[in-house]
Amino acid sequence: MLSDLVFEKREIEARSTIVRRNEELDISLLCMSGIVSRQRDDRKGRRQLLSLHFPGDFLDLHAYPLKYLDHDVGALSDVTLAVFKHADLRQLQYDHPDLTRKLWFATLLDAAVHRQWIWRIGTLRAVARVAHFFAECHARLVGIGIADKSTFDLALKQTDIAEVVGITAIHTNRVLRELREREVAYFKDGTVEIADLKELWKLAEFEPSYLYLDDQALARIWSGEAVS
């Protein structure tokens, strides 16, 4: 149903800005492949990553009622996007009211993840913040079928991780070393390898209910079921 409304597809290069803050919008974008961030720069150009989005995620659905964003949207990796006109989404809502609930769920899930990111920065110490971030990304990627039990690609640099968890790049390097020495998780060239999932969750105080994954996805996280 939704796929029938795709106006066009766009290929975006890594580290490119997709949507700029305060830009008037009459479309919304869905990530089809790659990793995308919501982000905000200060006056000196220092960036803060606000959220990450994976295939199947709407990047700016909130622009549909709001008409513009209070943040930028950027490609962390090469990405493919599906473009939807707001006028078409509006008509689809009239024709298929059940879709409204699905789109609403997407925005509610965004809000749940945002709350968790605030809690993570405000409560956890540095090593637990990074562990929680890895655990969350792993669970989300397993949930959509593009990661297995132990390894997944984030297309991130250490400086990106530092932004996400609110610590310096130097501190991030120390934290990644600690995770490696404790044989919990390894990070190299944008790829995360989880050596001890149980210990990662324990260290992170990670509890995945806020992701609203189905039972099959939760089972895959622990089964080590390979994906294509």
N, C-alpha and C positions, 0 to 999 in steps of 0.2 A: 504494500500500500504506500508506504513512505517512499520507497525506491522509485515509484512511478512519478514522483514530484521533483526528482533531481533536475535542476535547471541546467547545470553544467558541472564538470569536474575540473579541479585545478591541481596542478603539480607545483609544489612550493619547495624551494631549496632550504637546506638546513641553515639555521641561525638567521632566518629572514623574518621580518615583521609581516604578519598576515592582516591584522586589523589594528588600527591606531585608536588610542583613547579619544573620546569625544567626536569621533567620526560618525556622521549620520548614516544609518544603515537601513536598508530595506530587504536584506537577506540574512540568513543564518547559515552556519557552516557545520558540517559533520565530518569528523576525522575518519577516513577510510583506512589509512595506513600511516605509520610513523608516530612520533610523539610531539605533542604541542603543549605550550605553557601559557597560562595567563600571567602577566607580569606588569610591574609598574616601576618607572624610573623616577629618581628625585631630580632636583635642579642641576645637580652635578653629573647626571647621567648614570648614577649608580643604580643598578637594577635589583629588584626583589622579585623572585619567583613566587607567585601566589597559589598556583595549582598546576598539576600535570594532567594531561588528557591523552587517552589512548584510543585505538580504533573502536568505533561504535559510539564515541562520546560527541555530543553537541558541544561546540566550543563557545558559542555565544547565543544560545537560545534565549537568554534573558534580554537580548537586544530586540527580540520580537515585540514585547510590550514596552520596553524602555526606549527603543529607537537609537540608542548609542550606548557605548560601554564606558565605564569609569577606569578602565585598564586597557593595556595592549594585549594582543594575542600574537605569540611568536612560535615559529617552527624550531624545535630543538634538533630534529633530524629532518631528512627529506620526507615530505608528507604528501599524501593525496587527500583532497577535500571534496566533499559533495556540497553543492550550493543549492539552497532552498530559498525561493522568494517568500517573503512574509505574506504576500497576498495569497499564494497557493496554500500556505500553512493555515491561514485563516479560513479559507474555503473548505479545506479538509476537516477542520474542526467542526464546521457546520454539518458536513456530510457524514462524518464518523466521530460522534462525540466520545467514543471510547478512547480515541487517540489523545484527547485532551488529558486524560488521566495518565497516559504513558509519558507525555511530554512533561507533565507536572511532576511525575516521579523522578524524571531526569534532573529537574532543578532541585528537588528535595534531596536527592542523593548528593548533588554538588554541595548543598548546604551542610549535610552531615559530614562530608569530608573536610570542609572548611573548619567546622567546629573542632574536629579532631586535630587539625594542624595547629589551631590556636592552643588547644590543650597540650599538645606535644611540646611546643616552644615554651609555654608558661610553666610546665610542671616537670618535665623530664630533664635529666642531666644529658650532657652532649652525646655520650656513647649510646644512651637509650634512644635519643632522638633519631640518630642515624639508623639504628636497628629498627626502630618503628617505621621509618620511611621505607627501608628495604622490605620490611614485612608487608606493608601496605601495597607497595607496587607489585610485589610478587603475587599477593592474593588477587589483586585486580587483574593482572595479566593472565593468571591461571583461570580466573573467572571467565575471560573472553577467549580462552583456548589458545593463547600464543606464548605460553611459558610452561615449563615442566616443574618438577619438584625442586630442582636445585639451581637452575641457571636461567637468567633472562638479561636482555639487553635494554639499557636505559638511555643510551645515547647522551649521557651526561658527563661533564667534567667534575673534578673535585670542587671547583669554584661554584658550580651549579648546586651541588649537594650542600655546600656551605650556606648558600642563599636560602635553600629550602628549610634548613633546620636552625638558622639564625646563629651561626657561629662563624669564626674566621676560617679562611682557607687553610691556614697553618694548623689550627685546631682540628679541622676536618681530617687533615693528613694524619694527625696523632690518633684520632678516633678510628680511622680505617686500619691503622697499624694495630691498635688494640683489638679490634674485631678479628683481624687476621691472626694475631698471636694467641687469642683465646679459641681459635679454630671454630669460629661461629659463622663468619662470612668473609668473602674476599671481593675486592673491587679492583678491576683493571680494564683500562681502555673502554670505559662505559658499560662493561659487563659485570653483573653481580652473580657470584656463585655462593649459594647458601650451603654451608657445611653441616650445620646443626640447626634445623628449623625449630625444634622444640626449645632450644636454648635461646635462639633469636627472639622468639615470641616472649619468652620469660623475661629476658633482658629488656625488651621494649615495652613490657606491660601491654602487649598487643592483644586485642580482643576484636575480632572482625565483624561483629554484629552490625556496626555502623555502615558497612559496605552492602548489606542486604543481599548477600550472595545466596544462590539456591543450594540445596543439599548436595547436588552433583558437583558443583564447583568446590564446595568445602571438602568433599571426599577426594577430589583430584589433588588438592593441595597436599594432602597427607599420603596419597597413594603413590606419588611419583610417576603417575601416568604420563607417558611421553606425548607430545603434541607435534603436529606437523608445522 
